[in-house]
Amino acid sequence: MDLLEVYEKRRSVNFFEKGREIPQDILENIINKAVLAPSAFNLQPWEIVAVKTKENKEKLCKLSNNQEKILDGAITLMIVGNKNGFATDSPVWEEMLISMGGNKEAVEGAQGAAGFLYGSTEERKLKFAESNAGLLAMSIMNMATYYGVDSHPMSGVDFEGIEREFNLGEGKNLVMLIVLGYFDKSKELYPRRPRRLYKDIVKEI
Ligand SMILES: Cc1cc2nc3c(=O)[nH]c(=O)nc-3n(C[C@H](O)[C@H](O)[C@H](O)COP(=O)(O)O)c2cc1C
């Protein structure tokens, strides 16, 4: 499947085939390719909670305005942005030191810059977490399409409630949910709604 086909095929699927699981190797392929998404300083300030059990799906569904897709889909991913993902304890800095041939000064310089750019205000921290994890989310949905898996992003949920009830932890910001599964072909997918195009959204300056 080429990229254009992925873009044209991906839809937010409302009805999932109940009980159809996603093979673990496919799920891992989706995630392991999706993480090729870009991130600031390659810091990858994201985590994913994969909700699989009936009990946890029910708990999540209640905190998501009872959107039943969560119960019907195979799995729901919580896409979590780490507001402190620039800090010196990020495992990525260690890898960067190796990638930069042990140049400690360069890595420390990058740490200082990242700390200022992404950590100097609460708003910057939030932007850092949400922008990077948002790119991962899109990447996951595109890779799911590539592997023949359908998806549905959701933000019509009780963010604070989910963060609290699932103990996401300090600085962990739920960015969105993505249900993964297989479209229930006995149902009809509503037609794709039109998009505003270049002439509508681009201001050339
Ligand atoms: C961040 C985000 C949050 C969304 N939240 C919900 C939601 O809570 N419930 C829902 O039914 N659809 C939700 N949607 C799906 C959108 O309605 C859908 O993407 C849009 O109508 C375009 O349809 P398409 O994805 O099939 O092209 C969400 C989409 C995005 C990107």
The ligand as an SDF file (V2000), in Angstrom:
LIG
                    3D

 31 33  0  0  0  0  0  0  0  0999 V2000
   -8.1780   14.4960   18.3080 C   0  0  0  0  0  0  0  0  0  0  0  0
   -9.4470   13.8640   17.7980 C   0  0  0  0  0  0  0  0  0  0  0  0
  -10.4770   13.6180   18.6720 C   0  0  0  0  0  0  0  0  0  0  0  0
  -11.6480   12.9950   18.2510 C   0  0  0  0  0  0  0  0  0  0  0  0
  -12.5880   12.6580   19.1770 N   0  0  0  0  0  0  0  0  0  0  0  0
  -13.6620   11.9460   18.7970 C   0  0  0  0  0  0  0  0  0  0  0  0
  -14.5800   11.4710   19.7700 C   0  0  0  0  0  0  0  0  0  0  0  0
  -14.4020   11.6510   20.9730 O   0  0  0  0  0  0  0  0  0  0  0  0
  -15.6610   10.7760   19.3290 N   0  0  0  0  0  0  0  0  0  0  0  0
  -15.8840   10.5210   18.0090 C   0  0  0  0  0  0  0  0  0  0  0  0
  -16.8920    9.8820   17.6790 O   0  0  0  0  0  0  0  0  0  0  0  0
  -15.0120   10.9450   17.0650 N   0  0  0  0  0  0  0  0  0  0  0  0
  -13.9030   11.6310   17.4220 C   0  0  0  0  0  0  0  0  0  0  0  0
  -12.9770   12.0250   16.4780 N   0  0  0  0  0  0  0  0  0  0  0  0
  -13.1490   11.5980   15.0740 C   0  0  0  0  0  0  0  0  0  0  0  0
  -13.4970   12.7510   14.1410 C   0  0  0  0  0  0  0  0  0  0  0  0
  -14.8530   13.0640   14.2450 O   0  0  0  0  0  0  0  0  0  0  0  0
  -13.1080   12.3380   12.6960 C   0  0  0  0  0  0  0  0  0  0  0  0
  -11.7160   12.1820   12.6310 O   0  0  0  0  0  0  0  0  0  0  0  0
  -13.5530   13.3840   11.6480 C   0  0  0  0  0  0  0  0  0  0  0  0
  -14.9350   13.5060   11.6060 O   0  0  0  0  0  0  0  0  0  0  0  0
  -13.0240   13.0630   10.2660 C   0  0  0  0  0  0  0  0  0  0  0  0
  -13.4180   11.7670    9.8640 O   0  0  0  0  0  0  0  0  0  0  0  0
  -12.3520   10.7200    9.2950 P   0  0  0  0  0  0  0  0  0  0  0  0
  -11.3180   10.5250   10.3840 O   0  0  0  0  0  0  0  0  0  0  0  0
  -13.1350    9.4460    9.0370 O   0  0  0  0  0  0  0  0  0  0  0  0
  -11.7480   11.2650    8.0530 O   0  0  0  0  0  0  0  0  0  0  0  0
  -11.8170   12.6510   16.8790 C   0  0  0  0  0  0  0  0  0  0  0  0
  -10.7740   12.9460   15.9910 C   0  0  0  0  0  0  0  0  0  0  0  0
   -9.6100   13.5270   16.4370 C   0  0  0  0  0  0  0  0  0  0  0  0
   -8.4790   13.7780   15.4550 C   0  0  0  0  0  0  0  0  0  0  0  0
  1  2  1  0
  2  3  1  0
  2 30  2  0
  3  4  2  0
  4  5  1  0
  4 28  1  0
  5  6  2  0
  6  7  1  0
  6 13  1  0
  7  8  2  0
  7  9  1  0
  9 10  1  0
 10 11  2  0
 10 12  1  0
 12 13  2  0
 13 14  1  0
 14 15  1  0
 14 28  1  0
 15 16  1  0
 16 17  1  0
 16 18  1  0
 18 19  1  0
 18 20  1  0
 20 21  1  0
 20 22  1  0
 22 23  1  0
 23 24  1  0
 24 25  2  0
 24 26  1  0
 24 27  1  0
 28 29  2  0
 29 30  1  0
 30 31  1  0
M  END
$$$$
